[in-house]
Amino acid sequence: MTCCLLAGLPTGSIASLFSAVKNESVKPGTPLISSLYQELTQPHKVSAATDVPVTMANNNFGYTSSVAGNVTKTGITVLSSKGTAVYSSTTVSDANVQAALYAIYKLASPTSDYALYIGADVSLSSATMAKTVISQPTASNMNFASLTSSYAKSLTVISDPADSLTSGPSQDTASAVISLPQTAYLGVNTAFRNITLAGSTKLYAQGNNLSIRGGAYFTGSTVNIYGGTDSGNVAQTNLWFASTGSGTLNIYGGNDSAGTVTGSTAVSLTNTSGGTVNAYAGGNAGSVSGNTNLTYNSSNATTANLYGAFATSGTVTGNSFVDVLGATAGKLNVTGTAPNGKVAGNVNLGLSNLSGTTVGTIYGDGATTAPTTANTKRLITVSVNSPGYNFTNDINASNYNLASNSGLLSSSLMNINAATVPQISGGADGNDNFTNSSTAGNTNTATLYLGSRTASPAGPGKLTANLIHNFTSLNLLANNELNLSASSGYIYNGGTGVTSTASYQSSYSGFGQLNMGENSGIVDNSLGGGTLNSNNELTPNNVMIQVGA
């Protein structure tokens, strides 16, 4: 019997048990070994969310100067990289927008960044925003899709003559309203800045860089933005946002209905305007041959649903990276994959700098369907670094049972540094299938690291939890305190607690270990859930800590 029952003691009593412990595992018979201490104190073992090796979307392109003083306020002006007007019209119309695009096309300068200023409200036609690339366009049929990288380096579209370069995520009330058709296709790297974009539209970047900068604001009730195209192949995608809009903004890193992103996707939200944002790094459907990358940061009351894969169906051949860099308001739901589609490679999810936001249940791999076979090369990583944040929902490695009859379907690695988490699971939310037999099928592991890597005796880390379960290795880092309530706080390496010695030996005694770093302790700050014995020590009603061999 290798079950360890160390919880349920008063704070002072349990702390005294561990005050002199350095690099000791509570697995019976384990000697004091320096390798364990080194493992528990290596900084890389607990990664901050910002250590997730995500690829940020590129915003380093476009027309970087303000157009103020160089445009016809109520007309249309095109400025070259040098600030020279290459097209000017005193009136605004869809036809004159086509003519402005054609003026850029005629110059055929693939190294030039252009600004397109539109100074009055206008509705752009489906022809102006069509997908067709016209081989020999004219001023009367030119469209955005035909302005490709052979004719311009980038296009920045603006509709406020003041064109402040410090605008935030709010609507620019001085900007003209540009109404988009139901579908809109771009042909070159494009930025929108200080502009109001109306209409419930589908906007396709078609593999070009797309940047929604300060003062750019969508007013449509539902707007869909794709880094890829409707169907077809693109090399890679890049979507960057500093503003979103008032309605529901659906962001898809890849394609709409079919096709392949042959490289990787990158979606970065550096701020939001409010409303609702649904971001799928993979796309709506299709496939991604490389990796998916999604980063999020917001200081506004946005409901954000963030996914590392697809909305409806699709496969990511590479790895997924989802990194929440900060959220101070609103609501947040996040997973490293998505309920639909799949990620064949590793899954990486990070969260840091949380405050003032409500976070839903977290799943590293949020797929509703489990992999069909065990994969000894696949790793699900969840890194949380918000030491002052109180989670009200659970943090889990997977949305399905990680343990199967053929062993653990993937390995999981969780690094949790927070104030409070109700439940932490190295597998599913709730009872998984961790048993002696299911953990022996292959070499996959479920490893948990709890606490702050910067904790010290003078500034210890503190984590409160009700349940920590479904793991093969639980590691409490040096100078960290794990607070469990004796009435409801438990540690199980299996799916459920077992008070019967025979049942525990037959099902759960063959796996799992609990490792504790120097000056770490498992305490009960509530002193509840049991009775005090003659030595004034709390005797728990049930098993609180259960680990295997």
N, C-alpha and C positions, 0 to 999 in steps of 0.2 A: 504494500500500500504506500503510494507516494503522494498522497493528498496532504496538502499543507494547510493547517487551520491556525492562521496567525491573526485574524481580524477579530473585532468585537471587544478589544481592550480599550480602556480609557486612553485619551490622548497621551498623557504622561507615561503610562505604562508601555504602550506600543512604541512610542518614540524611544524609550530606553532600550528596547530590544534591538533597535537598529542604529543607535547613536554611535556604536563602535564598529559597525559593519563597514568594511571596505571591500568592494568587488566580490561580494558573496552572492551566489545563487541560493535560493531557498530550496532547490531540489535536494532531497536528502542525500548525503554522502558526497556532495560536490565540494572539492577543496577550494581554498582561496587561490585563485589563479590570476595572474596579471593580465592575461589576454582578455578575460571578461571585463576587467576594469577599463582596459583600453577600448574595448568595443563599446562600452556604455558611455564613454566620455569623448569619443571622437566627434567633432562638430558635424561632420557630414552625415552622421547617423540620423540626425533630426534636421531635416531641411526646412528652412522657411519657405513659404509659398513662392517667394520671389526667386527661389533657387530652381523652380521648375524651369527646365530649359526650353521655354516657349519662344517661338519666333514672332516678334511684334510686326504688325503691318507697317508698311512704309508710308510716311507722310512727307518725305523729303523730296517733293517735286512740286511743279506748278509755278504760277506767276506769283512771286513773293512780295512785290511792292503793292501799295495801295493805289487804286485808280483815281483817287480823289484829285480833282482839278484837271484831269486829262480826258474827261468824257463829256458827251452831250447828255445832260441830265435826264431829259425825257426822250432820248433817242437810243440808238444802238451804236456802240463803238467797239472796235477790235484794236487792242494794243499788242505790239510785239514785245519781245524780251527787253528791248531798249526803251520801251515806253512810247514808241512812235505809233501814231494811229495809222493802221493799214486799211481800215474801213470805218465809215461813219455815215449814219443816217439820222435824220431829225425825227423820224417817225418809227414807231414800233409795230411790227406785224410779223406773222409767221413767215411770210414771204421774205421780209427783210432779214430775219434770222437765217434763212437759207442762204441768202446772198452774202451775209457776213461769214458764214462757214465756207462758202465758195471762195471768198477773198483769201482766206487762210490756205485753202487747198491749192489755189493757183501759185502761191509763193513756194510751195513744196520745200519747206525748210524743216527737216526732221530733227534739228538741234534747237529749235526755237520754242519757248514757252509763250503761249498767247493768253490774253485775258479777253473774254467776251462779256461786255457790259450790256445789260438790257434794262432800260430806264423806265419802263411802263408795263402795266399788266398786259399779259398776252397768253393766249392758249396755243400751245405748240401742237401741230397736227400729227396724226399717225404717220404721215409720209416723212415729216421732218425727223421723226424718231424711229423710223423703220429699221429692220434688221438688214435689209439688202445693201450690200456694198456696190455702189454704182461705178462701173468701170470708167465712164467718161461723163461725170456729172456736169451740170450747168448751174448757173445762179438761180434758176427757177426750180430745180429738183434736187439740190444738194441736201444731204442729211448728215446727222451726227456720226452714223456708222461708217460713212465713206471717208471721214476725216481720220485716217489711220496714222500709225507711227511713221509711215513713209512721207507724211506731209506736215507733221507737227510733233513736237516732243510731248506737249501737254496742253490742256485747255482748262482754264479756270473761269467759271461762270459766276457773275456777280450782278446784283440788281439794286444795290444801295450806292448812290454816288459818293457818300462819305467813306464807305468801305474801310471801317476800322479794322486794324489787324489784331485787336485785343478783344474782339467780341466773344461772348460766352455762349452757353447752350440755349439761351432764351431766343424768342423770335425777334428778329430785327424789324421793328414796326415801320421803319423808313424804307424798307426794301419793297420793290415791286413784286407782284404775285405772278409767278410763272406756272401756268397750269399744264400738267403733263398728260399725255394720252394714256390709255389703259396699258399699253406696253411701250417701253422706251429702251433703245439699244445705243450703247456708246461704242466708239471705235478707237479711242486713244486714252491715255492717262488723263483723268478728269477730276477736278476739284470743284465743289460748290461752296461759296463763301458769301455771307451777308445776302441771303436770298430766301424768299419764301416760295416753297414748292408745293403746289396744290394738286389734289387729285389722288384717288385710290389707284395707284399704278404699280406695275411690275417694271423695275428698272434693272437692266442687265449690263454689268460692266464688261462682260465678254472677255475676261482674263486681263483686262487693263486695270491699273491702279485706280481706285475710286476713293476720294477723301471728302467727307462731309464735315466742313470746318465751322468755326464759330460763326454764329448768326445765320447759318443755313438751317432751315426749319421746314419739316414736312407737316402739312395740315390735313392730309387725307385721313379718313377714318382707319383705313388699312393700307399700308404701303409695304411692298415686298421688294427687297434689294438682293440681287444675286451677284456674287463675285464672278460666276461663270456665265453661262448662257441658258437658253431654254432647253435645247438638246444639241449635243455636239461635243467636241473635245476642245479643251483649252489647256495651255501649258501650266499655268499657275494662277492663283487669285490673290487679291490684296484689297481689303476693305478697312477703312479707318474712319472713326467717328469721334467728333468732339461735341456733337449735337444730334438730336434725334427728331423730336417733334411732339405733337399733341395727341396723336392717336396711337394705334398699334403698329409698331414697326417690326416686321419680320425680316431677319437678316440671314442669308444663306451663303456660306462660304463658297459653295460650289454651284452645281447646276440645278435646274428646276425639275425637269421630268426624266431626263436620260443623259447619257454621255459621260465622259471621263475627264477629271482634272488629272493630267498625266504627272504633274508635280505635286506641290503642297498648297494648302489654303492658309490664309492668315486673316483673322478678323480681330480688330482692336477697337474697343470702346473706351475712350479716355474720359468721357463724361456723357450724361444723358440729360434730356430736357424734362422728363416726367413721363406720364403715360405708361405704356407697356412695351417692353422689348423682348422679343423671342429671337435668340441667336443660335443658329445651328452651324457649327464650323464645317461640317461635311457638305451640307446643302439640303435641298428638299429630297432629291433622289439622284440616282446615278452612282458614280464611284469616284474615289480619290486614290490614286496610286501611291502618293507620298504620304505626308503627315497632315493632320489638321491642327490648327493653332487658334486659340481664342483667349483674349485677355479682356478684363472688365474692370472699370473703376468709375464710381459715380458718387456725387455728393447730393443728388436730388432724389425726390420721392418717386422712384421708378419701380414698377414691378418687372423684374428681370428674370427670365427663364433661359438658362445658359446650358448648351449641350455641345459635346465634342464630336458628334457624328451627324446623323441625318434625321430629318423630320418625318419622312414616310418610309423610305427604304434605301438601302445602299450599303456599300462596303468600303471601309477605309483599310487599305492594304498595309499602310505604315502605322505609326503611333499617333495617339491623340494627346494634345496638351491644352488644358483649360486652367487658366490662372486668374483668380479674382485678386486684384491688387489693392482693393479698398472699396468699401461701401458704407456710407454713413447715414443712409435714409432708405425708405422704401422696403420692398420685399425681394428676396433672392432665393431662387431655386437653381441648383447647379448639379451637374454630373459630368464625369469625364467622357461619357459616350452619349447615348440617347436611348429612349425606350424602343425605338425602331432602328433597323439596320444593325451593323456590327463594326467593331474595330478589331482587326486581326492581330495588330501589334500591341505594344504596351499602352497602358492607360495612365495618364498623369493628371492629377487634379490638385490644385493648390488654392488656399484661401488665406489671406492676411489682412491686417488693418481693418477689421470689422468693428463698427460701432453704430448704434442707432438704426440698424436694419434688422429685419426679421428674416432668418434663414430657415428654409424648409429642411426636410430630411435629406441628408447628403448621401449620395452613392458614388463611389469611385467609378464603377461600371454600372450604369443605369439601365442596361439592356434588360428587357423583361424575359427574354429567352436565353437560357444558359448555353454556353458552348457545348457541342455534342461530345467532344473528347477532351481529355486532359492535355494541356500544352505546357511542357516544362520550361519553355522559353518566354512565356508571357507573364508580365508583371503588372499588377494594379497598384499604383502608388497614390496615397492620399496624404497631403501635407497641410496641416492647419497651424498657423502661427498668429494667433490673436489672444495673447495671454490675459487680457482684461475682459474678454467677451463671454457672455453667458448664452450658450446655445440652448434653445428650448426644444430642439428636435435631435434625433440621433445622427450619428456619423457611421457610415458603413462602407465596407470595401466593395460590396456587390449588391445588386437588386435581385439576385437568385442565390440558391444554395451553392456555395463555393465547393463544398465537399460532396463527392459523388462516390458511387460504388467502385469507380476506377481511380479514386484518389482525388486530391484537390485539383480543380479544373484549371486554375492559374495560381500563381503566387501573389500574395498581397503584402504590402508594406505600408504601414500607417504611422505617421508622425504627428502627434496631437499635442499642441500647446495652447490651452484655453483655460478659462476660469471654471466653467461648468459645461458638462455634456451629459445628457441623461443616460445615453447608452453608446458604447463604442464597440463595434463588431469588426473583426477581421474577415468576416464573410457577410452573410445576409442580415437584414434587420429582423431580429427574432431568432428563433431556434433554427440553426443550420443543420448540417448532418455530420458534424465533427465527431468521429468515434475512433476507436483503436484501428478498425479496419479501413475506414475511409481516409485516414491520414497516412496510411502505409502504402498506398497504391503507387506513388511516385515521389520525386524529390521536391515537389512544390511545398512551400511553407506559407504560413500566415503570421506575420511578425508585427507586433505593436511596440512603438516607442512612445512613452508618455512623459510629458514635462518639458521644461525649458532648458535649452542647451546652454543658456547664459546664467542659469541659477547659481547662487553661491550660498555659503552658510549665513552670510549677512542678509541676503536677499533670496530666500528659497522660492522655488516655483510651487504653485498650489493648483491642483485640479480636483474638482468634485465630480463624482459620477455615481450613478445608481447601479449600472451593470456594465461590465467589461467581459466580452465573451468571444467565442469562436476564434481561437488563435492556437498556434503551436509554440509561440514564444512571446512572452510579455516582459517588457523591459522598462523599469522605472528609472529614469536618469538621475544622476548624482544631484544632491541638494534639492530634490523635489518631493513634495508631499502629495499623496493620493488619498483623498478623503472619501470614505465610503460610510454610508449610514448603516448601522447594524440592523435596522428594521427592514431595509429594502436594498442595501448595497451588497453586490456580489461580484465575484470573479469566477468565471467558469471557462475552462478550455474547451468544454463540450457545449452542446446546445442547451443543456438544462442542468440544473444542480441536482446532485444525487446524495442523499443522506444515508442510503444503505451501502455498507462496505462491500457486500457481494456484488451489487449492481454497479458500483463505481469501478471495482476491479475488472469486471467482465467487459465494460464498455469504454471506460475513459482513462484507465491508469497507464496506458501504453504510450502516451505522447504528452507534450506540453511542458513548458518550464517557465518559472517566474524568476527574473533576474533583477537585482536591486543594486544601484550604484551607491557610492559613498554618501552618507548622510541623507539617504532617502528613507521614507517611511510610509506605511499604509496606516491611516488613522481613522478614528470615528469621532468627528467633532460634535456629533449630535448626542452621544451617550444614550441612545434610545434603541428600542427593539429587543431588549433582553432584560435580565435581572442582575443585580449586583451580588457577588458572592461575599463570603466572610472577609475577604481581603479587599473589599470595595472595588473589585474588578468586574467588568461587564461580561456576562456570559451570554453569547448570542443564542437566539432561538433556533437558528438554522445554520447550515454550512455557508460560510461567506467566501472562502477561497478554496478553489478546487483546481489543482494542476496535476499533470501526469508525470510520467517517468523522465 
